[in-house]
């Protein structure tokens, strides 16, 4: 069960963000992400490679999202937008979600205080607000942020190469 929990915690947010490109209802996005992850877990013995797993997850999430849109006719204008079902739209979103996952993993690998500073900054808090929240000086926030950004740049430097080959 711990293996499933780790798998779920890693990919659930990514699939939620991915499905939100199709569906604007957060609960429906979460339902689809859960269904797709459970479906994969039940069939996990059928997959040999990570690429098969990713393909299965994203294609299943896309198809379920599109089926939900069609079935409920939530947003007719959204369906009429021809790029939604296109391969370019799909591929672009898969690349975006992979990038999101890599950045999220890199942030999780930061030391605890640096990780907290980065997450609060990503939530839109300023350095003084972060300092108050964490009960540290604004200068400490600045130093932690500077160190965290340097570590993130080092960790994610190869991401640029990935983008070149995926375009």
N, CA, C and O atoms as a DFTB+ gen file, in Angstrom:
668 C
 N C O
     1  1       0.819      -1.199       0.000
     2  2       0.000       0.000       0.000
     3  2       0.864       1.264       0.000
     4  3       0.470       2.288      -0.560
     5  1       2.054       1.190       0.637
     6  2       2.943       2.345       0.632
     7  2       3.430       2.674      -0.769
     8  3       3.624       3.843      -1.102
     9  1       3.628       1.654      -1.589
    10  2       4.063       1.884      -2.969
    11  2       2.995       2.668      -3.728
    12  3       3.316       3.604      -4.461
    13  1       1.734       2.294      -3.557
    14  2       0.663       3.014      -4.221
    15  2       0.571       4.443      -3.702
    16  3       0.377       5.375      -4.483
    17  1       0.708       4.621      -2.397
    18  2       0.617       5.962      -1.810
    19  2       1.691       6.876      -2.395
    20  3       1.405       8.013      -2.768
    21  1       2.933       6.377      -2.476
    22  2       4.011       7.172      -3.050
    23  2       3.750       7.503      -4.511
    24  3       3.951       8.636      -4.948
    25  1       3.301       6.509      -5.257
    26  2       2.961       6.687      -6.669
    27  2       1.847       7.724      -6.806
    28  3       1.924       8.628      -7.639
    29  1       0.828       7.583      -5.990
    30  2      -0.323       8.477      -6.027
    31  2       0.093       9.905      -5.688
    32  3      -0.266      10.835      -6.410
    33  1       0.838      10.093      -4.612
    34  2       1.238      11.430      -4.179
    35  2       2.127      12.124      -5.209
    36  3       2.121      13.350      -5.315
    37  1       2.879      11.348      -5.953
    38  2       3.775      11.913      -6.954
    39  2       3.007      12.365      -8.198
    40  3       3.281      13.441      -8.730
    41  1       2.061      11.570      -8.663
    42  2       1.411      11.854      -9.946
    43  2       0.032      12.484      -9.849
    44  3      -0.436      13.071     -10.825
    45  1      -0.628      12.382      -8.716
    46  2      -1.968      12.946      -8.567
    47  2      -2.005      14.442      -8.895
    48  3      -2.841      14.865      -9.693
    49  1      -1.108      15.267      -8.291
    50  2      -1.179      16.701      -8.620
    51  2      -0.907      16.986     -10.093
    52  3      -1.503      17.895     -10.672
    53  1      -0.023      16.224     -10.688
    54  2       0.321      16.422     -12.099
    55  2      -0.899      16.139     -12.976
    56  3      -1.206      16.907     -13.888
    57  1      -1.587      15.042     -12.699
    58  2      -2.775      14.701     -13.488
    59  2      -3.914      15.683     -13.236
    60  3      -4.688      15.979     -14.147
    61  1      -4.022      16.187     -12.021
    62  2      -5.053      17.197     -11.742
    63  2      -4.812      18.453     -12.571
    64  3      -5.741      18.996     -13.169
    65  1      -3.565      18.911     -12.606
    66  2      -3.241      20.095     -13.402
    67  2      -3.467      19.808     -14.884
    68  3      -4.000      20.651     -15.606
    69  1      -3.065      18.624     -15.337
    70  2      -3.247      18.247     -16.743
    71  2      -4.730      18.262     -17.119
    72  3      -5.096      18.844     -18.140
    73  1      -5.578      17.640     -16.322
    74  2      -7.004      17.593     -16.662
    75  2      -7.655      18.968     -16.550
    76  3      -8.672      19.229     -17.193
    77  1      -7.070      19.849     -15.732
    78  2      -7.650      21.189     -15.604
    79  2      -7.517      21.986     -16.896
    80  3      -8.173      23.015     -17.055
    81  1      -6.677      21.525     -17.820
    82  2      -6.582      22.168     -19.124
    83  2      -7.829      21.886     -19.960
    84  3      -8.145      22.637     -20.882
    85  1      -8.517      20.830     -19.645
    86  2      -9.725      20.431     -20.366
    87  2     -10.989      20.797     -19.590
    88  3     -11.971      21.269     -20.161
    89  1     -10.943      20.571     -18.292
    90  2     -12.121      20.727     -17.445
    91  2     -11.840      21.800     -16.408
    92  3     -10.777      21.801     -15.786
    93  1     -12.766      22.694     -16.221
    94  2     -12.554      23.810     -15.306
    95  2     -13.072      23.526     -13.894
    96  3     -12.882      24.346     -12.996
    97  1     -13.714      22.394     -13.686
    98  2     -14.239      22.035     -12.379
    99  2     -13.185      21.226     -11.620
   100  3     -12.820      20.125     -12.032
   101  1     -12.704      21.782     -10.513
   102  2     -11.612      21.160      -9.758
   103  2     -11.971      19.758      -9.265
   104  3     -11.150      18.846      -9.355
   105  1     -13.172      19.578      -8.751
   106  2     -13.577      18.262      -8.238
   107  2     -13.605      17.216      -9.349
   108  3     -13.204      16.071      -9.138
   109  1     -14.073      17.604     -10.517
   110  2     -14.092      16.667     -11.637
   111  2     -12.670      16.305     -12.065
   112  3     -12.401      15.155     -12.411
   113  1     -11.767      17.276     -12.042
   114  2     -10.356      17.005     -12.367
   115  2      -9.762      16.019     -11.366
   116  3      -9.060      15.083     -11.748
   117  1     -10.046      16.232     -10.101
   118  2      -9.528      15.343      -9.058
   119  2     -10.097      13.932      -9.215
   120  3      -9.380      12.947      -9.044
   121  1     -11.386      13.839      -9.540
   122  2     -12.009      12.525      -9.753
   123  2     -11.344      11.773     -10.898
   124  3     -11.052      10.582     -10.791
   125  1     -11.112      12.480     -11.983
   126  2     -10.491      11.839     -13.143
   127  2      -9.079      11.382     -12.793
   128  3      -8.684      10.267     -13.136
   129  1      -8.324      12.227     -12.119
   130  2      -6.957      11.854     -11.733
   131  2      -6.976      10.604     -10.857
   132  3      -6.167       9.697     -11.052
   133  1      -7.888      10.554      -9.902
   134  2      -7.992       9.378      -9.023
   135  2      -8.365       8.131      -9.820
   136  3      -7.765       7.071      -9.642
   137  1      -9.352       8.262     -10.692
   138  2      -9.798       7.115     -11.487
   139  2      -8.672       6.571     -12.363
   140  3      -8.478       5.359     -12.455
   141  1      -7.941       7.468     -12.998
   142  2      -6.862       7.047     -13.899
   143  2      -5.747       6.367     -13.117
   144  3      -5.216       5.346     -13.554
   145  1      -5.390       6.921     -11.968
   146  2      -4.328       6.316     -11.155
   147  2      -4.749       4.942     -10.632
   148  3      -3.944       4.011     -10.617
   149  1      -5.996       4.815     -10.207
   150  2      -6.483       3.513      -9.737
   151  2      -6.539       2.503     -10.880
   152  3      -6.181       1.338     -10.706
   153  1      -6.984       2.948     -12.032
   154  2      -7.048       2.070     -13.197
   155  2      -5.653       1.560     -13.558
   156  3      -5.462       0.372     -13.817
   157  1      -4.679       2.477     -13.573
   158  2      -3.309       2.042     -13.853
   159  2      -2.845       1.037     -12.805
   160  3      -2.279      -0.002     -13.145
   161  1      -3.083       1.341     -11.534
   162  2      -2.588       0.475     -10.460
   163  2      -3.155      -0.943     -10.585
   164  3      -2.464      -1.925     -10.311
   165  1      -4.402      -1.035     -10.995
   166  2      -5.015      -2.348     -11.179
   167  2      -4.398      -3.098     -12.361
   168  3      -4.404      -4.328     -12.388
   169  1      -3.872      -2.368     -13.325
   170  2      -3.312      -2.976     -14.537
   171  2      -1.790      -2.860     -14.607
   172  3      -1.208      -3.133     -15.657
   173  1      -1.143      -2.470     -13.536
   174  2       0.286      -2.150     -13.561
   175  2       1.171      -3.283     -14.057
   176  3       2.261      -3.024     -14.567
   177  1       0.741      -4.517     -13.925
   178  2       1.545      -5.651     -14.381
   179  2       1.662      -5.707     -15.900
   180  3       2.514      -6.420     -16.430
   181  1       0.828      -4.973     -16.593
   182  2       0.812      -4.991     -18.063
   183  2       1.844      -4.032     -18.684
   184  3       2.033      -4.034     -19.901
   185  1       2.502      -3.223     -17.862
   186  2       3.400      -2.194     -18.373
   187  2       4.854      -2.571     -18.108
   188  3       5.218      -2.985     -17.007
   189  1       5.675      -2.416     -19.150
   190  2       7.091      -2.754     -19.045
   191  2       7.984      -1.534     -18.888
   192  3       9.062      -1.629     -18.300
   193  1       7.551      -0.386     -19.406
   194  2       8.411       0.793     -19.453
   195  2       7.685       2.008     -18.889
   196  3       6.457       2.093     -18.923
   197  1       8.470       2.942     -18.371
   198  2       7.935       4.186     -17.835
   199  2       7.164       4.963     -18.902
   200  3       6.151       5.592     -18.599
   201  1       7.641       4.921     -20.151
   202  2       6.958       5.649     -21.221
   203  2       5.554       5.091     -21.451
   204  3       4.631       5.847     -21.751
   205  1       5.388       3.780     -21.314
   206  2       4.062       3.180     -21.453
   207  2       3.141       3.675     -20.345
   208  3       1.969       3.969     -20.584
   209  1       3.676       3.763     -19.140
   210  2       2.884       4.214     -17.989
   211  2       2.453       5.660     -18.196
   212  3       1.275       5.984     -18.042
   213  1       3.402       6.537     -18.546
   214  2       3.071       7.945     -18.760
   215  2       2.051       8.099     -19.879
   216  3       1.088       8.856     -19.756
   217  1       2.269       7.385     -20.956
   218  2       1.348       7.468     -22.077
   219  2      -0.047       7.034     -21.649
   220  3      -1.032       7.709     -21.949
   221  1      -0.129       5.912     -20.951
   222  2      -1.416       5.413     -20.471
   223  2      -2.105       6.451     -19.580
   224  3      -3.289       6.737     -19.761
   225  1      -1.370       7.011     -18.623
   226  2      -1.954       7.961     -17.678
   227  2      -2.481       9.209     -18.381
   228  3      -3.614       9.631     -18.148
   229  1      -1.647       9.797     -19.249
   230  2      -2.065      11.039     -19.886
   231  2      -3.140      10.823     -20.947
   232  3      -4.059      11.634     -21.066
   233  1      -3.039       9.755     -21.710
   234  2      -4.076       9.474     -22.713
   235  2      -5.395       9.165     -22.017
   236  3      -6.446       9.645     -22.444
   237  1      -5.354       8.371     -20.954
   238  2      -6.571       8.050     -20.204
   239  2      -7.190       9.303     -19.602
   240  3      -8.405       9.490     -19.660
   241  1      -6.355      10.160     -19.025
   242  2      -6.861      11.401     -18.428
   243  2      -7.469      12.302     -19.502
   244  3      -8.528      12.897     -19.301
   245  1      -6.788      12.394     -20.641
   246  2      -7.323      13.218     -21.731
   247  2      -8.652      12.665     -22.220
   248  3      -9.619      13.411     -22.372
   249  1      -8.703      11.364     -22.465
   250  2      -9.937      10.766     -22.982
   251  2     -11.087      10.894     -21.997
   252  3     -12.212      11.198     -22.393
   253  1     -10.821      10.669     -20.732
   254  2     -11.883      10.813     -19.732
   255  2     -12.355      12.263     -19.640
   256  3     -13.545      12.532     -19.472
   257  1     -11.418      13.177     -19.751
   258  2     -11.783      14.592     -19.711
   259  2     -12.661      14.964     -20.902
   260  3     -13.693      15.616     -20.747
   261  1     -12.243      14.546     -22.079
   262  2     -13.026      14.859     -23.276
   263  2     -14.394      14.186     -23.242
   264  3     -15.392      14.776     -23.657
   265  1     -14.438      12.953     -22.748
   266  2     -15.732      12.273     -22.624
   267  2     -16.642      12.992     -21.642
   268  3     -17.846      13.102     -21.877
   269  1     -16.083      13.479     -20.555
   270  2     -16.885      14.224     -19.578
   271  2     -17.430      15.505     -20.205
   272  3     -18.594      15.854     -20.011
   273  1     -16.594      16.187     -20.944
   274  2     -17.044      17.425     -21.599
   275  2     -18.187      17.129     -22.557
   276  3     -19.193      17.838     -22.573
   277  1     -18.029      16.078     -23.353
   278  2     -19.071      15.722     -24.308
   279  2     -20.348      15.293     -23.610
   280  3     -21.443      15.721     -23.973
   281  1     -20.195      14.434     -22.595
   282  2     -21.360      13.871     -21.915
   283  2     -22.161      14.951     -21.200
   284  3     -23.388      14.969     -21.298
   285  1     -21.518      15.818     -20.510
   286  2     -22.230      16.823     -19.725
   287  2     -22.461      18.130     -20.475
   288  3     -23.244      18.974     -20.039
   289  1     -21.784      18.291     -21.589
   290  2     -21.894      19.521     -22.376
   291  2     -21.698      20.747     -21.488
   292  3     -22.445      21.722     -21.568
   293  1     -20.665      20.668     -20.632
   294  2     -20.397      21.717     -19.657
   295  2     -20.103      23.042     -20.327
   296  3     -20.574      24.094     -19.894
   297  1     -19.318      22.977     -21.388
   298  2     -18.914      24.224     -22.011
   299  2     -18.837      24.014     -23.516
   300  3     -17.813      23.559     -24.025
   301  1     -19.894      24.336     -24.222
   302  2     -19.957      24.085     -25.663
   303  2     -18.898      24.866     -26.439
   304  3     -18.388      24.384     -27.450
   305  1     -18.575      26.034     -25.984
   306  2     -17.540      26.809     -26.672
   307  2     -16.187      26.106     -26.568
   308  3     -15.395      26.121     -27.510
   309  1     -15.939      25.505     -25.444
   310  2     -14.681      24.795     -25.237
   311  2     -14.556      23.630     -26.211
   312  3     -13.480      23.381     -26.754
   313  1     -15.661      22.914     -26.430
   314  2     -15.645      21.801     -27.378
   315  2     -15.433      22.268     -28.818
   316  3     -14.768      21.593     -29.603
   317  1     -15.998      23.421     -29.157
   318  2     -15.874      23.931     -30.515
   319  2     -14.456      24.390     -30.827
   320  3     -14.073      24.494     -31.993
   321  1     -13.697      24.657     -29.804
   322  2     -12.313      25.096     -29.983
   323  2     -11.498      23.916     -30.484
   324  3     -11.173      23.015     -29.710
   325  1     -11.171      23.910     -31.743
   326  2     -10.588      22.731     -32.392
   327  2      -9.238      22.312     -31.836
   328  3      -8.860      21.151     -31.989
   329  1      -8.502      23.199     -31.203
   330  2      -7.176      22.815     -30.726
   331  2      -7.228      21.930     -29.486
   332  3      -6.221      21.309     -29.144
   333  1      -8.361      21.851     -28.805
   334  2      -8.465      21.072     -27.569
   335  2      -8.178      19.596     -27.805
   336  3      -7.471      18.976     -27.011
   337  1      -8.694      19.036     -28.848
   338  2      -8.483      17.616     -29.118
   339  2      -7.276      17.327     -29.999
   340  3      -6.998      16.170     -30.313
   341  1      -6.568      18.361     -30.393
   342  2      -5.463      18.153     -31.326
   343  2      -4.255      17.526     -30.638
   344  3      -4.088      17.630     -29.422
   345  1      -3.425      16.882     -31.432
   346  2      -2.206      16.270     -30.913
   347  2      -1.246      17.328     -30.382
   348  3      -0.577      17.101     -29.374
   349  1      -1.167      18.492     -31.050
   350  2      -0.267      19.547     -30.588
   351  2      -0.664      20.038     -29.195
   352  3       0.193      20.231     -28.333
   353  1      -1.953      20.238     -28.982
   354  2      -2.434      20.663     -27.670
   355  2      -2.104      19.613     -26.624
   356  3      -1.631      19.940     -25.535
   357  1      -2.352      18.352     -26.953
   358  2      -2.080      17.238     -26.043
   359  2      -0.583      17.144     -25.725
   360  3      -0.200      17.074     -24.557
   361  1       0.256      17.142     -26.755
   362  2       1.700      17.022     -26.555
   363  2       2.242      18.193     -25.752
   364  3       3.084      18.007     -24.874
   365  1       1.773      19.385     -26.044
   366  2       2.221      20.564     -25.304
   367  2       1.882      20.463     -23.831
   368  3       2.680      20.839     -22.973
   369  1       0.698      19.955     -23.541
   370  2       0.303      19.809     -22.145
   371  2       1.074      18.703     -21.446
   372  3       1.389      18.838     -20.263
   373  1       1.386      17.621     -22.134
   374  2       2.188      16.548     -21.525
   375  2       3.568      17.088     -21.182
   376  3       4.082      16.830     -20.094
   377  1       4.171      17.831     -22.097
   378  2       5.488      18.419     -21.839
   379  2       5.406      19.385     -20.657
   380  3       6.280      19.389     -19.790
   381  1       4.364      20.194     -20.628
   382  2       4.194      21.143     -19.528
   383  2       4.049      20.420     -18.187
   384  3       4.617      20.854     -17.185
   385  1       3.301      19.333     -18.165
   386  2       3.106      18.600     -16.917
   387  2       4.376      17.866     -16.487
   388  3       4.664      17.771     -15.294
   389  1       5.132      17.349     -17.453
   390  2       6.418      16.729     -17.119
   391  2       7.353      17.761     -16.511
   392  3       8.060      17.476     -15.545
   393  1       7.354      18.942     -17.070
   394  2       8.186      20.020     -16.547
   395  2       7.747      20.380     -15.133
   396  3       8.580      20.537     -14.240
   397  1       6.455      20.508     -14.933
   398  2       5.907      20.806     -13.613
   399  2       6.360      19.753     -12.604
   400  3       6.733      20.091     -11.481
   401  1       6.328      18.490     -12.996
   402  2       6.744      17.408     -12.108
   403  2       8.227      17.515     -11.767
   404  3       8.608      17.345     -10.609
   405  1       9.062      17.795     -12.758
   406  2      10.497      17.926     -12.515
   407  2      10.806      19.096     -11.581
   408  3      11.631      18.967     -10.677
   409  1      10.154      20.221     -11.795
   410  2      10.371      21.381     -10.933
   411  2       9.878      21.078      -9.517
   412  3      10.552      21.402      -8.540
   413  1       8.723      20.468      -9.412
   414  2       8.168      20.116      -8.103
   415  2       9.102      19.165      -7.355
   416  3       9.311      19.326      -6.153
   417  1       9.662      18.181      -8.050
   418  2      10.598      17.250      -7.422
   419  2      11.857      17.969      -6.968
   420  3      12.376      17.702      -5.884
   421  1      12.348      18.882      -7.797
   422  2      13.551      19.632      -7.436
   423  2      13.304      20.486      -6.195
   424  3      14.178      20.597      -5.336
   425  1      12.133      21.080      -6.098
   426  2      11.791      21.881      -4.914
   427  2      11.726      20.993      -3.676
   428  3      12.194      21.381      -2.605
   429  1      11.152      19.815      -3.817
   430  2      11.048      18.895      -2.683
   431  2      12.417      18.429      -2.184
   432  3      12.547      18.027      -1.028
   433  1      13.428      18.480      -3.037
   434  2      14.773      18.046      -2.656
   435  2      15.565      19.144      -1.948
   436  3      16.655      18.890      -1.437
   437  1      15.027      20.352      -1.915
   438  2      15.709      21.444      -1.222
   439  2      15.692      21.200       0.291
   440  3      14.839      20.471       0.796
   441  1      16.643      21.815       1.010
   442  2      16.581      21.740       2.478
   443  2      15.252      22.320       2.974
   444  3      14.670      23.177       2.309
   445  1      14.770      21.867       4.123
   446  2      13.424      22.237       4.586
   447  2      13.123      23.736       4.609
   448  3      12.080      24.156       4.108
   449  1      14.007      24.543       5.175
   450  2      13.712      25.983       5.251
   451  2      13.718      26.620       3.868
   452  3      12.868      27.461       3.573
   453  1      14.658      26.235       3.021
   454  2      14.698      26.772       1.663
   455  2      13.454      26.358       0.891
   456  3      12.877      27.158       0.154
   457  1      13.044      25.106       1.061
   458  2      11.839      24.607       0.404
   459  2      10.622      25.426       0.833
   460  3       9.797      25.799      -0.001
   461  1      10.511      25.704       2.127
   462  2       9.382      26.489       2.633
   463  2       9.393      27.894       2.051
   464  3       8.351      28.411       1.648
   465  1      10.566      28.511       2.007
   466  2      10.677      29.863       1.448
   467  2      10.231      29.867      -0.012
   468  3       9.470      30.744      -0.420
   469  1      10.690      28.907      -0.798
   470  2      10.333      28.853      -2.219
   471  2       8.828      28.625      -2.385
   472  3       8.194      29.277      -3.214
   473  1       8.261      27.718      -1.614
   474  2       6.822      27.459      -1.730
   475  2       6.006      28.695      -1.372
   476  3       5.025      29.008      -2.046
   477  1       6.407      29.400      -0.315
   478  2       5.690      30.622       0.066
   479  2       5.850      31.699      -1.002
   480  3       4.907      32.434      -1.294
   481  1       7.040      31.793      -1.582
   482  2       7.262      32.761      -2.657
   483  2       6.394      32.411      -3.865
   484  3       5.850      33.299      -4.522
   485  1       6.269      31.120      -4.155
   486  2       5.433      30.694      -5.275
   487  2       3.952      30.967      -5.001
   488  3       3.158      31.113      -5.930
   489  1       3.594      31.033      -3.734
   490  2       2.216      31.382      -3.364
   491  2       1.980      32.888      -3.438
   492  3       0.869      33.360      -3.198
   493  1       3.039      33.646      -3.773
   494  2       2.884      35.080      -3.975
   495  2       3.282      35.936      -2.790
   496  3       3.077      37.149      -2.822
   497  1       3.840      35.350      -1.753
   498  2       4.244      36.137      -0.598
   499  2       5.551      36.874      -0.876
   500  3       6.426      36.359      -1.573
   501  1       5.676      38.075      -0.332
   502  2       6.902      38.855      -0.457
   503  2       7.893      38.402       0.614
   504  3       7.535      37.669       1.535
   505  1       9.132      38.843       0.481
   506  2      10.151      38.474       1.470
   507  2       9.755      38.879       2.893
   508  3       9.883      38.064       3.807
   509  1       9.276      40.115       3.114
   510  2       8.859      40.465       4.480
   511  2       7.701      39.589       4.995
   512  3       7.660      39.239       6.174
   513  1       6.770      39.243       4.105
   514  2       5.655      38.376       4.515
   515  2       6.153      36.975       4.857
   516  3       5.688      36.365       5.820
   517  1       7.096      36.466       4.068
   518  2       7.676      35.152       4.340
   519  2       8.419      35.191       5.670
   520  3       8.330      34.257       6.468
   521  1       9.156      36.284       5.905
   522  2       9.910      36.434       7.159
   523  2       8.957      36.394       8.352
   524  3       9.241      35.729       9.349
   525  1       7.843      37.091       8.259
   526  2       6.856      37.070       9.357
   527  2       6.266      35.673       9.529
   528  3       6.115      35.184      10.649
   529  1       5.937      35.043       8.414
   530  2       5.328      33.703       8.448
   531  2       6.257      32.679       9.093
   532  3       5.817      31.826       9.864
   533  1       7.546      32.774       8.771
   534  2       8.513      31.786       9.263
   535  2       9.224      32.245      10.538
   536  3      10.007      31.499      11.127
   537  1       8.944      33.474      10.952
   538  2       9.548      34.039      12.161
   539  2      11.082      34.099      12.034
   540  3      11.815      33.708      12.942
   541  1      11.533      34.599      10.880
   542  2      12.957      34.801      10.625
   543  2      13.121      36.188      10.007
   544  3      12.132      36.834       9.661
   545  1      14.363      36.646       9.867
   546  2      14.593      37.981       9.310
   547  2      14.399      37.968       7.792
   548  3      14.511      36.930       7.140
   549  1      14.108      39.149       7.253
   550  2      13.950      39.291       5.804
   551  2      15.272      38.991       5.099
   552  3      15.273      38.479       3.980
   553  1      16.373      39.301       5.732
   554  2      17.686      39.001       5.151
   555  2      17.908      37.495       5.065
   556  3      18.480      37.007       4.090
   557  1      17.464      36.761       6.071
   558  2      17.566      35.302       6.042
   559  2      16.711      34.738       4.916
   560  3      17.119      33.804       4.226
   561  1      15.533      35.306       4.736
   562  2      14.663      34.889       3.630
   563  2      15.389      35.119       2.307
   564  3      15.411      34.245       1.441
   565  1      15.978      36.297       2.162
   566  2      16.708      36.634       0.933
   567  2      17.832      35.631       0.682
   568  3      18.004      35.157      -0.440
   569  1      18.589      35.311       1.717
   570  2      19.704      34.375       1.583
   571  2      19.211      32.973       1.242
   572  3      19.766      32.313       0.364
   573  1      18.173      32.519       1.933
   574  2      17.610      31.196       1.658
   575  2      17.071      31.111       0.237
   576  3      17.254      30.105      -0.448
   577  1      16.410      32.169      -0.197
   578  2      15.842      32.193      -1.539
   579  2      16.955      32.168      -2.587
   580  3      16.870      31.440      -3.576
   581  1      17.989      32.963      -2.364
   582  2      19.113      33.021      -3.299
   583  2      19.786      31.654      -3.413
   584  3      20.095      31.204      -4.517
   585  1      20.012      31.000      -2.290
   586  2      20.630      29.673      -2.278
   587  2      19.718      28.649      -2.948
   588  3      20.184      27.810      -3.719
   589  1      18.440      28.717      -2.661
   590  2      17.484      27.770      -3.246
   591  2      17.416      27.924      -4.759
   592  3      17.397      26.926      -5.480
   593  1      17.378      29.152      -5.247
   594  2      17.330      29.381      -6.687
   595  2      18.592      28.860      -7.371
   596  3      18.525      28.296      -8.464
   597  1      19.741      29.050      -6.725
   598  2      20.992      28.527      -7.289
   599  2      20.921      27.006      -7.388
   600  3      21.296      26.431      -8.410
   601  1      20.438      26.350      -6.326
   602  2      20.339      24.892      -6.331
   603  2      19.324      24.415      -7.367
   604  3      19.536      23.395      -8.024
   605  1      18.246      25.137      -7.509
   606  2      17.241      24.766      -8.510
   607  2      17.800      24.925      -9.929
   608  3      17.557      24.084     -10.795
   609  1      18.545      26.002     -10.156
   610  2      19.160      26.179     -11.482
   611  2      20.115      25.034     -11.780
   612  3      20.123      24.507     -12.892
   613  1      20.914      24.648     -10.804
   614  2      21.848      23.538     -10.998
   615  2      21.093      22.246     -11.276
   616  3      21.451      21.488     -12.177
   617  1      20.057      22.005     -10.503
   618  2      19.298      20.759     -10.608
   619  2      18.529      20.676     -11.926
   620  3      18.357      19.594     -12.487
   621  1      18.071      21.822     -12.408
   622  2      17.201      21.841     -13.587
   623  2      17.909      22.304     -14.853
   624  3      17.250      22.558     -15.861
   625  1      19.217      22.421     -14.829
   626  2      19.931      22.943     -15.993
   627  2      19.736      22.082     -17.234
   628  3      19.757      22.605     -18.349
   629  1      19.551      20.797     -17.071
   630  2      19.363      19.917     -18.227
   631  2      17.955      20.017     -18.802
   632  3      17.700      19.514     -19.896
   633  1      17.053      20.648     -18.094
   634  2      15.685      20.792     -18.564
   635  2      15.639      21.569     -19.882
   636  3      14.799      21.286     -20.737
   637  1      16.525      22.534     -20.051
   638  2      16.580      23.313     -21.276
   639  2      16.852      22.402     -22.477
   640  3      16.245      22.568     -23.535
   641  1      17.751      21.457     -22.313
   642  2      18.076      20.520     -23.388
   643  2      16.856      19.674     -23.724
   644  3      16.584      19.411     -24.896
   645  1      16.128      19.251     -22.714
   646  2      14.915      18.465     -22.935
   647  2      13.917      19.261     -23.780
   648  3      13.292      18.712     -24.687
   649  1      13.768      20.557     -23.480
   650  2      12.852      21.398     -24.238
   651  2      13.269      21.494     -25.705
   652  3      12.420      21.470     -26.596
   653  1      14.569      21.602     -25.957
   654  2      15.036      21.687     -27.335
   655  2      14.673      20.453     -28.139
   656  3      14.288      20.564     -29.302
   657  1      14.790      19.283     -27.540
   658  2      14.498      18.050     -28.245
   659  2      13.013      17.762     -28.336
   660  3      12.602      16.957     -29.171
   661  1      12.205      18.384     -27.516
   662  2      10.771      18.115     -27.535
   663  2      10.006      19.063     -28.447
   664  3       8.819      18.864     -28.706
   665  1      10.682      20.083     -28.928
   666  2       9.995      21.065     -29.779
   667  2       9.940      20.577     -31.202
   668  3       9.401      21.264     -32.070
